[in-house]
């Protein structure tokens, strides 16, 4: 790969003449480290919903593109629960995990490796058999802490102090869904996770367009009005929405709202249900999709039946998406693919996402991934007469 080709790949592209990102951005082994630095550490990532962190000591773990994190409700509130904080889930002793799973009402945070124990505010309180160690003071040891914002009942965190503006990330969404939408009051929670053999960006690309819905999701297509399917673009998020018609035993009628928030969070808002998707990169060709379902508190038989129907229908749709995403990853890695033209009518949100990626790569000071993998990969991609 030469610098001229790289600059062409990452130059801003107008929607009506845009091409997709070239394959090497999805298959090169150097990409995860670049993206951790240029995208994930500088962005806001979803951790949990407040219904999972109601009481002091309630905690939730998450993976921020390779950084283990731990959200915990403190005990420092005046007569009630304290603040929600998000820490590195990495003990300052020898990198053991502070927590290995979500939990409730912990009095402290105890490393699972050697028992170093931290208060709920991240301050080290005790370290077994270290009292006689010269020049060691527990008061000087704290878990690194992330920025935290709670919005619509959702807890987000950012690693870098100079992360993008959270207000810019969600600008306009409250007005669309209503600040009193009730999402913060949802109580039921259920998680489903899927491991995929594809790059995280393949899944996001797929999420960001309804172009594939008539071809991949026949049952979903019957619920949505494809002719009325609308995509709206904001600075750091996009919205796809469509009128929805379904059985009263599932969602009933209303609008299906599909929000994507830079870089890896999706909010799927349907009548009586919030589903969040968190896309976690695991390797250049692997990711995990974590789906969290939240519902109004309803213990009636009808309420339980609607939740069961939602989970079953969601699993059907997701398995259809997972299959096509893994097929796409194989195509990207095949050596055959040359970046194709995007559909301006149906893929404007894909274009928006990929323009944000291009900008992040440019801002990182790296025009392209480097290393042996990219060199070998370039020999497998014949030059395109219109691009190289």
C-alpha positions in Angstrom: 0.0 0.0 0.0 1.3 3.5 -0.8 0.5 6.8 0.9 -1.3 8.1 -2.2 -3.8 5.2 -2.1 -4.2 5.6 1.7 -5.0 9.3 1.3 -7.6 8.5 -1.3 -9.1 5.9 1.0 -9.5 8.4 3.9 -10.4 11.5 2.0 -13.9 12.8 2.7 -16.4 11.6 0.2 -19.7 13.2 -0.8 -22.7 10.8 -0.3 -23.7 10.7 -4.0 -20.3 9.5 -5.1 -19.2 7.6 -2.0 -17.6 4.2 -1.9 -17.4 1.8 1.1 -14.2 1.5 3.1 -11.7 -0.8 1.5 -11.4 -4.3 2.8 -8.1 -3.9 4.6 -9.8 -1.7 7.3 -11.8 -4.8 8.2 -9.1 -7.5 8.0 -5.7 -5.9 8.9 -4.4 -7.1 12.3 -3.1 -3.6 13.1 -6.6 -2.1 13.2 -7.7 -3.0 16.7 -4.8 -1.1 18.4 -5.4 1.9 16.2 -9.1 1.9 16.8 -8.8 1.5 20.5 -6.6 4.6 20.6 -8.4 6.7 17.9 -12.1 5.7 18.4 -13.0 3.8 21.5 -10.9 5.6 24.2 -12.1 8.9 22.8 -15.8 7.9 22.5 -18.7 7.4 24.9 -19.6 3.7 25.4 -22.7 2.3 27.0 -22.2 0.5 30.4 -25.7 -0.2 31.8 -29.1 1.0 32.7 -29.8 2.5 36.1 -32.2 -0.3 37.0 -29.0 -2.5 37.2 -27.4 -0.1 39.7 -30.1 0.9 42.1 -28.5 0.3 45.5 -25.0 1.0 46.9 -22.6 -1.8 45.8 -24.6 -2.8 42.8 -22.1 -3.3 40.0 -21.9 -4.1 36.3 -18.8 -5.1 34.3 -18.2 -4.3 30.6 -15.4 -4.5 28.0 -14.4 -1.2 26.4 -12.6 -2.6 23.3 -10.1 -4.4 25.5 -10.2 -2.3 28.6 -12.2 -4.1 31.4 -14.4 -1.6 33.2 -16.6 -1.8 36.3 -19.6 0.5 37.0 -20.6 0.7 40.7 -23.2 2.6 42.7 -21.5 4.3 45.6 -22.6 4.6 49.2 -21.8 8.3 49.6 -25.3 9.7 49.0 -27.0 11.8 51.6 -29.5 9.3 53.0 -29.7 7.3 49.7 -27.7 5.7 46.9 -24.5 7.5 45.9 -23.1 8.4 42.6 -22.5 5.9 39.8 -18.7 5.6 39.1 -16.9 3.6 36.4 -13.4 2.3 37.1 -10.8 0.3 35.3 -11.6 -3.3 36.3 -7.9 -4.0 36.7 -6.3 -4.3 40.1 -3.3 -2.0 40.7 -1.3 -4.9 42.2 -0.9 -7.4 39.3 -3.8 -6.7 37.0 -6.3 -9.1 38.4 -10.0 -8.6 38.0 -11.9 -6.6 40.6 -15.1 -8.2 39.5 -15.7 -11.1 37.2 -19.5 -10.7 36.8 -22.3 -8.3 37.6 -23.4 -8.2 41.3 -25.6 -6.6 43.9 -25.0 -4.8 47.2 -21.3 -5.3 47.5 -19.8 -3.6 50.6 -16.4 -3.2 48.9 -14.6 -4.2 45.7 -12.2 -7.2 46.3 -9.7 -8.3 43.7 -10.4 -12.0 42.8 -6.7 -12.7 42.5 -4.9 -11.7 45.7 -7.7 -10.0 47.7 -6.7 -6.4 47.5 -9.8 -4.5 48.6 -11.1 -1.2 47.4 -13.9 1.0 48.7 -16.8 1.7 46.4 -15.2 5.1 45.5 -12.1 3.2 44.1 -9.7 3.9 47.0 -7.6 1.0 48.1 -8.4 0.0 51.7 -6.4 -3.1 52.4 -3.7 -5.3 50.8 -3.1 -8.6 52.5 0.4 -9.1 54.0 1.6 -5.7 52.6 1.6 -3.8 55.9 5.4 -4.3 56.5 6.3 -3.4 52.9 8.6 -0.3 52.8 7.2 2.8 51.3 3.9 1.3 50.5 0.8 3.3 51.4 -2.7 2.1 50.6 -3.9 5.7 50.6 -1.8 6.4 47.5 -3.5 3.7 45.4 -6.8 4.2 43.6 -8.6 2.6 40.6 -8.4 4.8 37.5 -11.8 6.4 37.0 -13.7 7.2 33.7 -16.0 10.1 32.9 -19.6 9.2 33.4 -22.9 10.5 32.1 -26.4 9.2 32.8 -29.0 10.0 30.2 -32.5 8.5 29.7 -31.6 6.0 32.4 -28.6 4.8 30.5 -25.1 5.0 31.9 -22.3 5.9 29.5 -18.6 6.3 30.2 -15.5 7.7 28.4 -11.9 6.7 28.9 -10.2 9.9 27.7 -10.6 13.2 29.5 -10.8 14.9 26.1 -13.5 12.6 24.7 -16.1 13.9 22.3 -18.9 16.0 23.7 -21.6 13.8 25.2 -24.2 16.5 24.6 -23.3 16.5 20.9 -23.7 12.7 20.9 -27.3 12.7 22.0 -28.3 16.2 20.7 -31.9 16.1 19.5 -32.8 12.6 20.7 -34.8 13.8 23.8 -37.0 16.0 21.5 -37.7 13.0 19.2 -38.5 10.4 21.9 -39.6 12.8 24.6 -37.7 13.5 27.8 -40.6 11.9 29.7 -40.5 8.7 27.5 -40.3 6.5 30.6 -37.1 4.7 29.5 -35.4 5.7 32.8 -38.2 4.0 34.7 -38.0 0.6 32.9 -37.2 -2.2 35.3 -37.1 -5.6 33.8 -33.8 -6.6 32.4 -32.6 -9.5 30.3 -29.3 -10.0 28.4 -28.5 -12.0 25.4 -25.0 -12.2 23.8 -23.8 -13.5 20.4 -20.2 -14.1 19.3 -19.5 -13.3 15.7 -16.7 -14.2 13.3 -16.6 -10.7 11.8 -15.0 -7.3 12.4 -17.1 -5.0 14.6 -17.5 -2.5 11.8 -19.2 -5.1 9.6 -22.0 -5.4 12.2 -22.3 -1.7 12.5 -22.5 -1.2 8.8 -25.2 -3.8 8.6 -27.2 -2.2 11.4 -27.1 1.2 9.7 -29.2 0.4 6.7 -32.6 -1.0 5.9 -31.5 -1.9 2.4 -31.0 -5.5 3.3 -34.3 -5.9 5.3 -36.5 -7.2 2.4 -33.8 -9.7 1.5 -32.6 -10.9 4.9 -35.5 -10.4 7.3 -38.8 -11.5 5.8 -40.8 -11.4 9.0 -39.4 -8.0 10.1 -40.1 -6.7 6.6 -43.7 -7.6 7.0 -43.9 -5.4 10.2 -42.1 -2.4 8.8 -43.2 -0.1 6.0 -40.1 -0.2 3.8 -41.5 2.5 1.5 -41.7 4.9 4.4 -38.4 3.9 6.0 -36.5 7.1 6.8 -32.9 7.8 7.8 -31.9 10.9 9.7 -28.3 12.0 10.3 -26.9 14.0 13.2 -23.4 14.9 14.2 -22.5 11.8 16.2 -25.6 9.6 15.8 -28.2 8.5 13.2 -31.8 7.4 13.4 -33.6 4.9 11.2 -37.3 4.8 11.7 -40.4 3.3 10.2 -44.1 2.9 11.0 -44.6 -0.5 12.7 -47.6 -2.8 12.6 -47.5 -5.9 14.7 -49.7 -8.0 16.9 -50.9 -6.5 20.2 -49.3 -9.6 21.8 -45.9 -8.3 20.6 -45.4 -4.5 20.1 -48.8 -3.4 18.7 -48.6 -0.4 16.4 -46.4 2.7 16.5 -43.0 3.7 15.4 -39.9 1.6 15.3 -36.9 3.8 16.2 -33.4 2.5 15.6 -30.7 4.9 17.0 -27.0 4.4 16.5 -24.6 6.4 18.7 -20.9 6.7 17.8 -19.0 4.5 17.9 -20.7 1.2 19.0 -24.1 1.7 20.8 -27.5 1.0 19.3 -30.9 1.9 20.9 -33.8 0.0 19.5 -37.0 1.6 20.8 -40.3 0.0 20.1 -43.6 0.4 21.9 -43.1 -1.0 25.4 -39.5 -2.0 24.9 -36.0 -0.7 24.9 -33.3 -2.9 23.5 -29.7 -1.7 23.6 -26.9 -3.3 21.5 -23.3 -2.9 22.5 -20.8 -4.0 19.8 -17.5 -5.2 21.5 -14.5 -5.8 19.3 -12.6 -8.9 20.3 -10.1 -9.2 17.4 -9.9 -7.9 13.9 -12.2 -10.7 12.7 -14.3 -11.3 15.9 -16.7 -9.3 18.0 -19.4 -9.8 20.6 -22.9 -8.3 20.4 -24.5 -7.8 23.8 -28.2 -7.2 23.7 -29.9 -5.8 26.9 -33.7 -5.7 27.0 -35.6 -3.3 29.3 -39.3 -3.2 29.8 -41.9 -1.4 32.0 -42.5 -3.3 35.2 -45.4 -5.6 34.4 -45.8 -9.0 36.2 -49.1 -9.9 34.6 -49.3 -13.0 32.4 -49.8 -10.7 29.3 -46.7 -8.8 30.2 -44.6 -11.9 30.6 -46.0 -13.2 27.3 -45.1 -10.0 25.5 -41.5 -10.2 26.8 -41.1 -13.8 25.8 -42.4 -13.0 22.3 -40.0 -10.1 22.0 -37.0 -12.2 23.0 -38.0 -14.9 20.5 -38.6 -12.5 17.6 -35.4 -10.6 18.4 -33.4 -13.8 18.4 -34.7 -14.7 14.9 -33.8 -11.3 13.5 -30.4 -11.3 15.1 -29.5 -14.8 13.8 -30.3 -13.6 10.3 -28.0 -10.6 10.7 -25.2 -12.7 12.3 -25.2 -15.1 9.3 -25.0 -12.4 6.7 -22.3 -10.4 8.7 -20.1 -13.5 8.9 -20.5 -14.1 5.1 -19.5 -10.4 4.5 -16.4 -10.9 6.6 -15.4 -13.9 4.5 -15.9 -11.8 1.4 -13.8 -8.9 2.7 -11.0 -11.4 3.6 -11.2 -13.2 0.3 -8.9 -10.9 -1.7 -11.7 -10.4 -4.3 -13.5 -7.3 -2.9 -12.8 -3.8 -4.2 -14.7 -1.1 -2.4 -18.1 -0.6 -4.1 -20.4 2.3 -4.4 -22.9 3.1 -1.7 -26.6 3.6 -2.3 -27.3 7.3 -1.5 -31.0 6.6 -0.8 -30.6 3.6 1.5 -27.0 3.8 2.9 -26.7 7.4 4.1 -26.1 6.2 7.7 -23.4 3.8 6.5 -21.7 6.7 4.7 -22.0 8.8 7.9 -20.4 6.1 10.0 -17.6 5.5 7.6 -16.9 9.3 7.3 -16.6 9.4 11.1 -14.2 6.4 10.8 -12.2 8.2 8.1 -11.9 11.3 10.2 -10.8 9.3 13.3 -8.1 7.5 11.3 -6.9 10.9 9.9 -6.9 12.5 13.3 -4.9 9.6 14.7 -2.1 10.6 12.4 -2.1 7.2 10.7 -3.3 7.1 7.1 -3.5 3.3 7.0 -2.8 0.3 9.1 0.8 -0.7 9.0 2.7 -4.0 9.5 3.3 -7.3 7.7 -0.4 -8.2 7.5 -1.2 -5.1 5.4 1.7 -5.7 3.1 0.8 -9.3 2.5 -2.9 -8.3 2.1 -2.1 -5.7 -0.6 -0.4 -8.2 -2.8 -3.7 -10.1 -2.7 -5.7 -7.1 -3.9 -5.2 -6.2 -7.5 -5.1 -2.5 -8.2 -8.3 -0.9 -9.2 -7.9 1.1 -12.5 -10.1 3.9 -11.2 -8.5 4.2 -7.8 -4.8 3.2 -7.8 
